[in-house]
C-alpha cells in the first residue's frame, strides 16, 4: 500500500467517526449549528480526499450526503429521523468500503449499485417537502433579497465585497404575534452581525381612528454576516414567519492536513492538544527492544549474584552492581517512555459504540440509549485494539438478549427506552470495564435447562453447580439460549470469543445478573501488556511468578498464630481472620513443612476478601515482558502467562485468584 493511500485510509476512518459523533449529537439536539457544521466539514473533506483515487461510487455517495447537509446548513432543513437515518446509512457504507480498500485495495463489486440506491434515497429527501423546513426563498422569489444586497453594496461596498456569505432575512410576524409573546424588534436586535435593516408595512396603514395597536403590521428585512445556522437559531420559535436566502455561501475548501491548532471562523470549539500519528510497527519494535533490554538487565542481576558467591573480589562485584543499577535506571526510564507513547484513551474505541447501539437497536425494533463513563482512562494500544470486537459482541448480546421490547418493558413498569451503561475504571495497573443493561436479566433455571438439553456438562456436575457457575456457562463455545438464528445472534458465537480475547490479554471476564433487573459483564485487564511487575516465589521446590497487582502485602506469620479452622487453617492479621492455603497445595504439588519459626505469606485479594498464600521463600520483584499462554496451555486454569528469567529459564506467572477459586 502506497503512502498516499495509507494516509487516506487513516484520515477517512477519523472523518467518518467525527461525522458519526456529530449526527448522534444532532439526534439528541436537533439544532446545534456547531455539530451541523462539523458533520458537513467531515463529509466535505472526505469527499475531496476520495477524489484523489478511483473510488467513484464512494465519491457519489458522499456527494449526496454532502448535499443534504448543505441544505440543512443553508436552507434551515431540519434533520429529522428519516434524514439522519439516510446519513447514517451513507456513513456505514463508507466505513465498510474504506475497510475493503484497506484490505483489498478496491471497493466491493456491488459498490456502484449500492451507492446509487443510497444516494437516490438521500436526494429524495431533498425533493420532499418537509413540514419543519423554515420557508426558504427561491431565486425566483428573491427580489427583496437582491434589493438588500444592492443597498448594502451602495452604502458599504467593503462589507458587500468581503467574500463572506451574507444571510438575507425576511421576517413577517403574524398580526397576533404579540399575544404569543413574540417581540419582533427584540428578535432583530438578537441577530448577530447585522449589516442592513429595512422595516416596512405589510399592508397600508389604516386611518388613525381605526388603528389597532395590538396587531402587528410589519415586514422586517435584514442582512447578516453571520453563518446561516447562527441566524436561524434566533428565529427557531417562529420558523413559519421567516425566510432566508444565503448569497455566495459555497463552503471554503477543507484542508485535509491542517495544523491541529488552526481554526477558521466557523470551526466551533477550540481544538484539543496536538497529536502525532506514529506507525504501529515502529512502536511495536520499540516495545520489543525494551523487552530485550529488560531480559539483559535480569541476566546481569543473575551474574551479580553469582559473582558474589564465587569469591571475595568485592571491587568486581561492586562494579557489576553499579552497572546493573545504571541499566536498571535506563530500562525503567525507557519503559515509562514506551508505555506513555502506547497509552491511548478508551475514548478511541468508546466513541464508536453509540452508533453501533443505535443501528442494532433500530434493526431489532428497540429503543436503546448508551451511557458512557471513564472514557478518559488510558490503556495500552494493544489492549485498546483488542477490546473493540469483544465489546461489540457484549453490546450486541445486551441489546438482542438482555433488553426487552418497549411494550414488554412498559408492562414490567420500566421505561420503554432501555439503557446500557459502558463504564471503565482503573485500579493500579488494572483496568475494569463493565457493560450493564437494565433488561430482563439471565434466568439461571433456563440456562440450567438448556445446558441439560444440550448435554453441555455432565448431569451430576450440572446438579452440583451454583447459580454463579451456571451463569458462567454462557461463555461455553457454541452455547446459546436463542430460539432462532438471525444475522445478529443464535449461532452460539460471541461470548466464548469475548472470553478468549480478554484472556489472551492476561485478563478475566465474568457475568453478574439479577432476573428482571439486568445483566453486567465485567472485564478485568492489565492496562499495559508491554511490561508487568511480578514477584517470584518458591513453593514445593518450584519457582513461580505472581502479579504484584494481586498482592496486598507480604508477611511473616509465626507458626503459633496459625490455627485450624474447619478443614483449613487461618491466622489473624491486624484483628482480622485471614484464611491460609499453601501455594504448593493449590498446584497439586508437595507441601514442604519448613523448620523456620515464621511462615512466609503472600496476602492476596480474592474478590473482596484477603487470603493468605504460604510459600517457601520470596525470591525477587521484577519488571518482566509477559507473554500470554498459547497452544495447549492456552486454556490452562490458574496460568496468566510466561516470562524469561535472568538465567534463561521460563517462569510461569500464576493467577492466584483463579487457583483459589
C-alpha positions as CSV (number, residue, x, y, z in Angstrom):
1,X,0.0,0.0,0.0
2,X,1.5,3.4,-1.0
3,X,1.9,6.1,1.5
4,X,-0.9,8.3,-0.1
5,X,-3.5,5.6,0.1
6,X,-2.4,4.7,3.7
7,X,-2.8,8.3,4.9
8,X,-6.2,8.5,3.1
9,X,-7.5,5.4,4.9
10,X,-6.3,6.7,8.3
11,X,-7.9,10.1,7.7
12,X,-11.1,8.5,6.3
13,X,-11.7,6.5,9.4
14,X,-11.3,9.6,11.6
15,X,-13.6,11.7,9.4
16,X,-16.3,9.0,9.3
17,X,-16.1,8.7,13.1
18,X,-16.3,12.5,13.5
19,X,-19.4,12.8,11.3
20,X,-21.0,9.9,13.2
21,X,-20.4,11.7,16.5
22,X,-21.9,14.9,15.1
23,X,-25.0,13.2,13.8
24,X,-25.6,11.3,17.1
25,X,-25.3,14.7,18.9
26,X,-27.8,16.2,16.4
27,X,-30.2,13.3,17.0
28,X,-30.3,14.4,20.7
29,X,-30.1,18.2,20.0
30,X,-31.6,18.8,16.5
31,X,-30.4,22.3,16.2
32,X,-26.8,22.5,17.1
33,X,-25.0,24.7,14.5
34,X,-21.5,23.7,15.5
35,X,-22.3,20.0,15.2
36,X,-24.0,20.5,11.9
37,X,-21.1,22.5,10.5
38,X,-18.7,19.8,11.9
39,X,-20.6,17.0,10.2
40,X,-20.6,18.9,6.9
41,X,-16.9,19.6,7.0
42,X,-16.1,16.0,7.8
43,X,-18.1,14.7,4.8
44,X,-16.9,17.5,2.5
45,X,-13.2,16.8,3.4
46,X,-13.7,13.1,2.9
47,X,-15.4,13.6,-0.5
48,X,-12.4,15.7,-1.6
49,X,-9.9,13.1,-0.5
50,X,-11.8,10.3,-2.3
51,X,-11.4,12.4,-5.5
52,X,-7.7,11.6,-5.4
53,X,-8.4,7.9,-6.1
54,X,-10.5,5.9,-8.5
55,X,-13.4,5.4,-6.0
56,X,-16.3,7.0,-7.9
57,X,-19.1,5.1,-6.1
58,X,-17.8,6.3,-2.7
59,X,-17.5,9.8,-4.1
60,X,-21.0,9.8,-5.4
61,X,-22.4,8.6,-2.1
62,X,-20.6,11.2,-0.1
63,X,-21.6,13.9,-2.6
64,X,-25.3,13.1,-1.9
65,X,-24.7,13.2,1.9
66,X,-22.9,16.5,1.4
67,X,-25.9,17.9,-0.5
68,X,-28.3,17.0,2.3
69,X,-26.0,18.5,5.0
70,X,-25.5,21.6,2.8
71,X,-29.3,22.0,2.6
72,X,-29.6,21.7,6.3
73,X,-26.9,24.4,6.8
74,X,-28.0,26.9,4.1
75,X,-31.8,26.4,4.0
76,X,-32.7,25.6,7.6
77,X,-33.7,22.0,6.8
78,X,-34.5,20.0,9.9
79,X,-32.5,16.7,10.1
80,X,-35.4,14.5,11.1
81,X,-35.3,10.8,11.7
82,X,-35.5,10.0,8.0
83,X,-32.7,12.3,7.1
84,X,-30.5,11.1,10.0
85,X,-31.2,7.5,9.1
86,X,-30.2,8.1,5.5
87,X,-27.0,9.9,6.5
88,X,-26.1,7.1,9.0
89,X,-26.6,4.6,6.2
90,X,-24.2,6.5,4.0
91,X,-21.6,6.6,6.7
92,X,-22.0,2.9,7.5
93,X,-21.5,2.1,3.8
94,X,-18.5,4.4,3.6
95,X,-16.9,2.7,6.6
96,X,-17.3,-0.7,5.1
97,X,-15.9,0.4,1.8
98,X,-12.9,2.1,3.3
99,X,-12.2,-1.2,5.2
100,X,-12.5,-3.0,1.8
101,X,-10.0,-0.6,0.2
102,X,-7.6,-1.2,3.2
103,X,-7.9,-4.9,2.9
104,X,-8.1,-5.4,-0.9
105,X,-7.1,-2.1,-2.5
106,X,-10.5,-1.6,-4.1
107,X,-14.2,-1.2,-3.4
108,X,-16.5,-4.2,-3.3
109,X,-18.0,-5.3,-6.7
110,X,-21.6,-4.2,-5.6
111,X,-20.5,-0.7,-4.5
112,X,-21.8,1.1,-7.6
113,X,-25.4,-0.3,-7.3
114,X,-25.5,0.3,-3.5
115,X,-24.1,3.8,-3.9
116,X,-26.8,4.6,-6.5
117,X,-29.6,3.3,-4.2
118,X,-28.4,5.1,-1.1
119,X,-27.7,8.4,-3.0
120,X,-31.2,8.2,-4.5
121,X,-32.7,7.8,-1.1
122,X,-30.8,10.8,0.2
123,X,-31.7,13.0,-2.7
124,X,-35.4,12.1,-2.5
125,X,-35.4,13.8,0.9
126,X,-34.2,17.0,-0.7
127,X,-37.2,16.8,-3.2
128,X,-39.8,16.0,-0.5
129,X,-41.5,18.9,1.3
130,X,-40.5,19.0,5.0
131,X,-43.1,20.4,7.4
132,X,-40.3,21.6,9.7
133,X,-38.5,23.4,6.9
134,X,-38.4,27.1,7.5
135,X,-39.7,28.9,4.4
136,X,-36.7,29.3,2.2
137,X,-36.8,31.8,-0.6
138,X,-36.2,30.5,-4.1
139,X,-34.1,32.6,-6.6
140,X,-37.3,33.4,-8.5
141,X,-38.7,34.9,-5.3
142,X,-35.6,36.8,-4.2
143,X,-36.2,40.3,-5.4
144,X,-36.4,41.5,-1.8
145,X,-33.0,40.0,-1.1
146,X,-31.4,41.4,-4.2
147,X,-32.6,44.8,-3.2
148,X,-31.0,44.4,0.2
149,X,-27.7,43.3,-1.4
150,X,-27.8,46.2,-3.8
151,X,-28.5,48.7,-1.0
152,X,-25.6,47.3,1.0
153,X,-23.3,47.5,-2.0
154,X,-24.1,51.2,-2.3
155,X,-23.8,52.0,1.4
156,X,-20.9,49.8,2.4
157,X,-19.0,48.4,-0.6
158,X,-16.3,46.8,1.7
159,X,-18.9,44.7,3.5
160,X,-20.6,43.6,0.3
161,X,-17.3,42.6,-1.3
162,X,-15.8,40.9,1.7
163,X,-16.2,37.5,0.2
164,X,-18.0,36.2,3.2
165,X,-21.5,34.7,2.8
166,X,-24.4,37.0,3.7
167,X,-27.7,35.8,5.1
168,X,-30.8,37.6,4.0
169,X,-33.8,37.6,6.4
170,X,-37.4,38.3,5.6
171,X,-39.4,38.2,8.8
172,X,-43.2,38.7,8.6
173,X,-44.6,38.5,12.1
174,X,-48.2,37.2,12.4
175,X,-50.7,40.0,13.2
176,X,-51.4,38.4,16.6
177,X,-47.7,37.7,17.4
178,X,-47.8,39.9,20.5
179,X,-50.4,37.6,22.1
180,X,-47.9,34.7,21.5
181,X,-45.3,36.5,23.5
182,X,-43.2,37.4,20.4
183,X,-41.1,40.5,20.2
184,X,-40.2,41.2,16.6
185,X,-37.9,44.1,17.2
186,X,-36.3,42.2,20.1
187,X,-35.6,39.2,17.8
188,X,-33.9,41.5,15.3
189,X,-31.7,43.0,18.0
190,X,-30.5,39.4,18.7
191,X,-29.4,38.8,15.1
192,X,-25.6,38.5,15.1
193,X,-23.5,40.7,12.8
194,X,-26.5,42.7,11.5
195,X,-25.3,44.5,8.3
196,X,-28.5,46.1,7.0
197,X,-32.1,46.5,8.2
198,X,-35.3,47.6,6.5
199,X,-38.7,47.8,8.2
200,X,-41.9,48.4,6.2
201,X,-45.7,47.9,6.4
202,X,-47.2,44.6,5.2
203,X,-50.5,46.3,4.5
204,X,-51.3,50.0,4.0
205,X,-51.7,51.7,7.4
206,X,-55.3,52.3,8.3
207,X,-56.7,55.7,9.4
208,X,-55.7,56.7,12.9
209,X,-59.2,56.2,14.2
210,X,-59.2,52.5,13.2
211,X,-55.6,51.7,14.1
212,X,-55.2,48.6,16.2
213,X,-52.1,48.9,18.5
214,X,-52.3,45.2,19.3
215,X,-51.9,44.0,15.7
216,X,-48.5,43.7,14.1
217,X,-48.3,45.1,10.5
218,X,-44.6,44.9,9.9
219,X,-42.3,43.3,7.4
220,X,-38.7,43.2,8.5
221,X,-35.9,42.6,6.1
222,X,-32.2,42.4,7.1
223,X,-28.7,41.2,6.1
224,X,-26.4,39.4,8.5
225,X,-22.7,38.5,8.1
226,X,-23.1,35.6,10.5
227,X,-23.4,31.9,9.3
228,X,-27.0,30.9,8.4
229,X,-27.3,28.4,11.4
230,X,-26.4,31.2,13.8
231,X,-29.0,33.5,12.3
232,X,-31.7,30.8,12.0
233,X,-31.2,30.0,15.7
234,X,-32.7,33.4,16.6
235,X,-36.0,32.6,14.8
236,X,-36.2,28.9,15.9
237,X,-39.6,29.6,17.6
238,X,-41.1,31.4,14.6
239,X,-40.0,29.2,11.6
240,X,-43.3,29.7,9.8
241,X,-42.8,33.5,9.7
242,X,-39.3,33.8,8.4
243,X,-37.5,33.2,5.1
244,X,-33.8,33.1,4.5
245,X,-31.5,33.3,1.4
246,X,-27.8,32.9,1.6
247,X,-25.7,34.7,-1.1
248,X,-22.3,33.3,-2.0
249,X,-22.5,30.6,0.6
250,X,-20.3,28.0,-1.1
251,X,-18.1,26.4,1.7
252,X,-14.3,27.1,1.6
253,X,-12.2,24.1,0.5
254,X,-11.3,22.0,3.5
255,X,-7.6,21.3,4.1
256,X,-7.0,17.7,4.7
257,X,-4.0,18.1,6.9
258,X,-4.3,21.5,8.6
259,X,-2.3,22.1,11.7
260,X,-4.1,21.0,14.8
261,X,-4.2,24.5,16.3
262,X,-5.5,26.2,13.2
263,X,-9.1,27.4,13.3
264,X,-11.3,29.1,10.9
265,X,-14.1,31.5,11.7
266,X,-16.6,28.5,11.6
267,X,-14.5,26.0,13.4
268,X,-16.6,25.8,16.6
269,X,-14.9,25.0,19.9
270,X,-11.1,25.3,20.2
271,X,-9.1,22.3,19.0
272,X,-7.6,19.9,21.5
273,X,-3.9,19.1,22.1
274,X,-1.8,18.4,19.1
275,X,-1.3,14.8,18.3
276,X,1.2,12.9,16.1
277,X,0.4,9.7,14.3
278,X,3.0,7.0,14.8
279,X,3.2,3.9,12.7
280,X,2.1,0.9,14.9
281,X,5.0,-1.2,13.7
282,X,7.6,1.2,14.9
283,X,6.0,1.4,18.3
284,X,5.9,-2.4,18.5
285,X,9.6,-2.6,17.5
286,X,10.4,-0.2,20.3
287,X,8.5,-2.3,22.7
288,X,10.4,-5.4,21.6
289,X,13.7,-3.6,22.2
290,X,12.6,-2.7,25.7
291,X,11.8,-6.3,26.3
292,X,15.2,-7.4,25.2
293,X,16.8,-4.7,27.4
294,X,14.8,-6.0,30.4
295,X,16.0,-9.5,29.8
296,X,19.6,-8.3,29.6
297,X,19.2,-6.4,32.8
298,X,17.8,-9.5,34.6
299,X,20.7,-11.6,33.2
300,X,23.2,-9.0,34.7
301,X,21.4,-9.3,38.0
302,X,21.9,-13.0,37.9
303,X,25.7,-12.5,37.2
304,X,26.0,-10.1,40.1
305,X,24.5,-12.7,42.4
306,X,26.8,-15.5,41.0
307,X,29.9,-13.3,41.3
308,X,29.1,-12.6,45.0
309,X,29.1,-16.3,45.7
310,X,32.3,-17.2,43.9
311,X,34.9,-15.2,45.8
312,X,35.8,-12.2,47.9
313,X,36.5,-9.8,45.0
314,X,34.4,-7.0,46.3
315,X,35.5,-4.5,43.7
316,X,34.4,-6.7,40.8
317,X,31.1,-7.4,42.4
318,X,30.6,-3.7,43.2
319,X,31.3,-2.6,39.7
320,X,28.9,-5.2,38.3
321,X,26.3,-4.0,40.8
322,X,26.9,-0.4,39.8
323,X,26.5,-1.2,36.1
324,X,23.3,-3.1,36.9
325,X,22.0,-0.1,38.7
326,X,22.6,2.1,35.6
327,X,20.9,-0.4,33.3
328,X,18.0,-0.7,35.7
329,X,17.5,3.1,35.7
330,X,17.7,3.3,31.9
331,X,15.4,0.4,31.5
332,X,12.9,2.0,33.9
333,X,13.0,5.3,32.0
334,X,12.7,3.7,28.6
335,X,9.9,1.5,29.9
336,X,8.0,4.6,31.2
337,X,8.5,6.4,27.9
338,X,7.3,3.5,25.8
339,X,4.3,2.8,27.9
340,X,3.4,6.5,27.7
341,X,3.7,6.5,23.9
342,X,1.5,3.4,23.7
343,X,-1.2,4.7,26.1
344,X,-4.4,5.8,24.4
345,X,-7.7,7.0,25.9
346,X,-10.5,4.5,25.9
347,X,-12.4,7.2,24.1
348,X,-10.8,6.0,20.9
349,X,-13.0,2.9,20.9
350,X,-15.9,4.0,23.1
351,X,-16.9,6.7,20.7
352,X,-17.7,4.1,18.1
353,X,-20.3,2.4,20.2
354,X,-23.2,4.9,20.3
355,X,-23.7,4.5,16.5
356,X,-23.4,0.7,16.9
357,X,-26.0,0.6,19.6
358,X,-28.3,2.9,17.6
359,X,-28.0,0.7,14.5
360,X,-28.5,-2.6,16.3
361,X,-31.4,-1.2,18.3
362,X,-33.1,0.0,15.1
363,X,-32.6,-3.3,13.3
364,X,-34.3,-5.1,16.3
365,X,-37.0,-2.5,16.7
366,X,-35.8,-1.5,20.2
367,X,-35.1,2.0,21.6
368,X,-31.8,1.8,23.4
369,X,-29.7,4.6,24.9
370,X,-26.0,4.2,25.7
371,X,-24.4,5.9,28.7
372,X,-20.6,6.0,28.7
373,X,-18.2,6.9,31.6
374,X,-14.5,6.6,32.2
375,X,-13.6,7.2,28.5
376,X,-10.6,9.4,29.5
377,X,-8.9,6.4,31.2
378,X,-5.9,5.3,29.3
379,X,-4.7,1.8,28.4
380,X,-2.1,0.3,26.1
381,X,-2.7,0.4,22.4
382,X,-2.7,-3.4,22.2
383,X,-5.4,-3.6,24.9
384,X,-7.5,-0.8,23.1
385,X,-7.3,-2.5,19.7
386,X,-8.1,-6.0,21.1
387,X,-11.2,-4.7,23.1
388,X,-13.2,-3.5,20.1
389,X,-14.6,-6.8,18.9
390,X,-15.3,-8.2,22.4
391,X,-17.2,-5.1,23.4
392,X,-19.3,-5.2,20.2
393,X,-20.2,-8.8,21.0
394,X,-21.2,-7.9,24.5
395,X,-23.3,-4.8,23.4
396,X,-25.0,-6.9,20.7
397,X,-25.9,-9.6,23.2
398,X,-27.2,-6.9,25.7
399,X,-29.5,-5.4,23.0
400,X,-30.6,-8.7,21.5
401,X,-31.0,-10.9,24.6
402,X,-30.9,-8.6,27.6
403,X,-33.1,-5.7,26.6
404,X,-36.9,-6.3,26.3
405,X,-39.1,-4.8,23.6
406,X,-40.7,-1.5,24.6
407,X,-44.2,-2.9,25.2
408,X,-42.8,-5.6,27.4
409,X,-40.8,-3.1,29.4
410,X,-43.9,-0.9,29.9
411,X,-45.8,-4.0,31.2
412,X,-42.9,-4.5,33.7
413,X,-43.1,-0.9,34.9
414,X,-39.9,0.2,33.1
415,X,-39.3,3.0,30.7
416,X,-39.8,1.9,27.1
417,X,-36.3,3.1,26.3
418,X,-33.7,0.7,27.6
419,X,-30.4,1.9,29.0
420,X,-27.0,0.3,28.5
421,X,-24.1,1.6,30.6
422,X,-20.5,1.2,29.4
423,X,-18.2,2.0,32.4
424,X,-14.5,2.0,32.7
425,X,-12.4,2.3,35.9
426,X,-8.8,1.8,36.9
427,X,-7.3,0.3,40.0
428,X,-3.5,0.5,40.0
429,X,-2.3,-1.2,36.8
430,X,-5.6,-3.0,36.2
431,X,-8.4,-1.9,34.0
432,X,-12.0,-2.8,34.7
433,X,-14.7,-2.4,32.0
434,X,-18.4,-3.1,32.7
435,X,-21.3,-3.4,30.3
436,X,-24.6,-3.2,32.2
437,X,-28.2,-3.3,30.9
438,X,-31.5,-2.8,32.7
439,X,-33.2,-5.6,30.8
440,X,-34.7,-8.9,31.7
441,X,-31.5,-10.4,33.2
442,X,-30.4,-14.0,32.9
443,X,-32.6,-16.8,34.4
444,X,-30.2,-19.4,35.9
445,X,-33.0,-22.0,35.7
446,X,-33.3,-21.5,31.9
447,X,-29.5,-21.8,31.5
448,X,-29.6,-25.0,33.6
449,X,-32.4,-26.4,31.4
450,X,-30.7,-25.6,28.1
451,X,-27.4,-27.0,29.4
452,X,-29.1,-30.2,30.3
453,X,-30.9,-30.5,27.0
454,X,-27.7,-30.0,25.0
455,X,-25.5,-32.0,27.3
456,X,-23.1,-29.1,27.8
457,X,-21.9,-30.6,31.1
458,X,-22.4,-33.9,32.8
459,X,-25.7,-34.3,34.7
460,X,-24.1,-34.9,38.1
461,X,-21.8,-31.9,37.7
462,X,-24.7,-29.7,36.5
463,X,-26.8,-30.6,39.6
464,X,-23.9,-29.6,41.9
465,X,-23.3,-26.2,40.2
466,X,-24.2,-23.0,41.9
467,X,-26.2,-20.2,40.1
468,X,-22.9,-18.3,39.6
469,X,-21.3,-21.4,38.0
470,X,-24.4,-21.8,35.8
471,X,-24.1,-18.1,34.6
472,X,-20.5,-18.9,33.6
473,X,-21.9,-21.4,31.1
474,X,-22.7,-18.5,28.7
475,X,-19.0,-18.4,27.9
476,X,-19.1,-22.1,26.7
477,X,-18.3,-22.3,23.0
478,X,-21.4,-23.0,21.0
479,X,-23.8,-22.3,23.9
480,X,-26.8,-20.2,23.1
481,X,-30.3,-19.9,24.6
482,X,-31.7,-18.2,21.5
483,X,-34.6,-20.0,19.9
484,X,-33.9,-18.7,16.4
485,X,-30.9,-17.8,14.2
486,X,-30.7,-14.3,13.0
487,X,-27.9,-12.2,11.5
488,X,-27.2,-10.9,15.0
489,X,-27.3,-13.9,17.3
490,X,-28.5,-17.5,17.9
491,X,-25.4,-19.3,16.4
492,X,-23.6,-19.7,19.8
493,X,-20.8,-17.5,18.7
494,X,-19.9,-14.4,20.8
495,X,-19.4,-14.8,24.5
496,X,-16.8,-17.5,24.1
497,X,-14.9,-15.2,21.7
498,X,-15.2,-12.5,24.3
499,X,-13.5,-14.7,27.0
500,X,-10.8,-15.9,24.6
501,X,-9.9,-12.3,23.6
502,X,-9.8,-11.0,27.2
503,X,-7.8,-13.9,28.4
504,X,-5.3,-13.5,25.6
505,X,-4.5,-10.1,27.1
506,X,-4.0,-11.6,30.6
507,X,-7.4,-10.6,31.8
508,X,-10.6,-12.2,33.1
509,X,-14.3,-11.8,32.3
510,X,-17.3,-12.6,34.4
511,X,-21.1,-12.1,34.3
512,X,-23.5,-11.0,37.0
513,X,-27.2,-10.9,36.7
514,X,-30.5,-10.3,38.5
515,X,-33.5,-11.6,36.8
516,X,-35.8,-8.8,35.9
517,X,-33.2,-6.1,36.7
518,X,-30.4,-6.6,34.2
519,X,-27.0,-8.1,33.5
520,X,-23.5,-6.9,33.9
521,X,-20.5,-8.3,32.0
522,X,-17.2,-7.3,33.7
523,X,-13.8,-7.5,32.1
524,X,-10.7,-7.2,34.3
525,X,-7.5,-6.5,32.3
526,X,-4.0,-5.1,32.6
527,X,-3.6,-1.5,31.4
528,X,-0.4,-2.5,29.6
529,X,0.9,-5.7,28.1
530,X,4.3,-4.3,27.4
531,X,5.7,-4.7,30.9
532,X,4.4,-6.3,34.0
533,X,5.7,-6.3,37.6
534,X,5.8,-9.7,39.3
535,X,7.2,-11.3,42.4
536,X,8.9,-14.6,42.0
537,X,8.4,-17.1,44.9
538,X,9.3,-20.7,45.6
539,X,6.8,-23.3,46.6
540,X,7.3,-27.1,46.7
541,X,10.7,-26.8,45.1
542,X,9.4,-24.9,42.1
543,X,9.6,-21.2,41.3
544,X,6.6,-19.2,40.1
545,X,5.6,-15.6,39.3
546,X,2.7,-13.8,41.0
547,X,1.4,-10.5,39.7
548,X,2.3,-7.6,42.0
549,X,-1.2,-6.1,41.4
550,X,-2.8,-9.1,43.1
551,X,-0.6,-8.9,46.2
552,X,-1.9,-6.8,49.1
553,X,1.2,-7.3,51.2
554,X,3.8,-9.9,52.3
555,X,4.0,-11.1,55.9
556,X,5.9,-13.5,58.1
557,X,3.4,-15.2,60.4
558,X,4.6,-17.1,63.5
559,X,3.5,-20.7,63.5
560,X,1.8,-20.5,66.8
561,X,-0.5,-17.8,65.4
562,X,-1.8,-20.2,62.7
563,X,-4.9,-22.2,63.9
564,X,-7.1,-24.8,62.3
565,X,-10.5,-23.6,61.2
566,X,-12.8,-26.4,60.0
567,X,-10.9,-28.3,57.3
568,X,-8.4,-25.5,56.7
569,X,-6.2,-23.0,58.5
570,X,-6.3,-19.3,59.3
571,X,-4.4,-16.6,61.1
572,X,-5.2,-13.2,62.5
573,X,-3.7,-10.1,60.8
574,X,-4.5,-6.8,62.3
575,X,-7.6,-8.1,64.1
576,X,-8.9,-9.8,61.0
577,X,-9.1,-13.5,60.4
578,X,-7.5,-14.5,57.1
579,X,-7.7,-18.0,55.7
580,X,-4.4,-19.6,54.8
581,X,-3.6,-22.0,51.9
582,X,-0.2,-23.3,50.7
583,X,0.7,-22.4,47.1
584,X,2.2,-25.9,46.6
585,X,-1.2,-27.4,47.6
586,X,-3.0,-25.2,45.1
587,X,-0.7,-26.5,42.4
588,X,-1.2,-30.2,43.5
589,X,2.4,-30.4,44.5
590,X,4.2,-31.5,47.7
591,X,3.8,-29.1,50.6
592,X,7.1,-28.9,52.4
593,X,7.0,-28.1,56.1
594,X,9.8,-25.7,56.8
595,X,11.5,-25.8,60.2
596,X,11.5,-22.0,60.3
597,X,9.5,-20.3,63.1
598,X,7.9,-17.9,60.6
599,X,5.7,-18.8,57.7
600,X,6.2,-16.6,54.6
601,X,2.8,-15.5,53.4
602,X,1.5,-13.6,50.4
603,X,-1.7,-11.8,51.3
604,X,-3.7,-11.6,48.1
605,X,-7.2,-10.3,47.4
606,X,-9.8,-12.8,46.1
607,X,-13.0,-11.0,45.2
608,X,-13.3,-8.5,48.1
609,X,-11.7,-10.7,50.8
610,X,-8.0,-11.2,51.7
611,X,-6.5,-14.7,51.6
612,X,-3.1,-15.8,52.8
613,X,-0.9,-17.9,50.4
614,X,2.0,-19.6,52.1
615,X,5.3,-20.0,50.1
616,X,8.7,-21.5,50.9
617,X,10.5,-18.2,50.2
618,X,10.3,-14.9,48.5
619,X,12.8,-14.5,45.7
620,X,12.7,-11.2,43.9
621,X,10.4,-8.5,42.5
622,X,10.9,-7.9,38.7
623,X,9.7,-5.9,35.7
624,X,9.1,-8.5,33.0
625,X,7.9,-8.9,29.5
626,X,5.0,-11.3,30.0
627,X,3.6,-13.4,27.1
628,X,0.0,-14.8,27.2
629,X,-0.4,-18.5,27.3
630,X,-0.7,-20.1,23.8
631,X,-1.0,-23.6,22.3
632,X,-2.1,-26.4,24.5
633,X,-1.6,-24.3,27.7
634,X,-3.9,-21.5,26.4
635,X,-6.8,-22.8,28.5
636,X,-4.8,-24.0,31.5
637,X,-6.5,-22.8,34.7
638,X,-4.5,-20.5,37.0
639,X,-1.9,-19.5,34.5
640,X,-1.8,-16.0,33.1
641,X,1.4,-16.1,31.0
642,X,5.1,-16.7,30.9
643,X,8.3,-14.7,31.0
644,X,12.0,-15.3,30.7
645,X,14.2,-15.2,33.8
646,X,17.7,-13.9,34.0
647,X,19.2,-17.4,33.7
648,X,17.2,-18.0,30.6
649,X,14.6,-20.3,32.1
650,X,10.9,-19.9,31.6
651,X,8.9,-18.6,34.6
652,X,5.1,-19.4,34.8
653,X,3.0,-16.5,36.1
654,X,0.1,-17.6,38.2
655,X,-3.5,-16.3,38.5
656,X,-3.8,-16.8,42.3
657,X,-7.4,-15.7,42.4
658,X,-8.4,-18.4,39.9
659,X,-6.3,-21.1,41.6
660,X,-8.1,-20.4,44.9
661,X,-11.5,-20.2,43.2
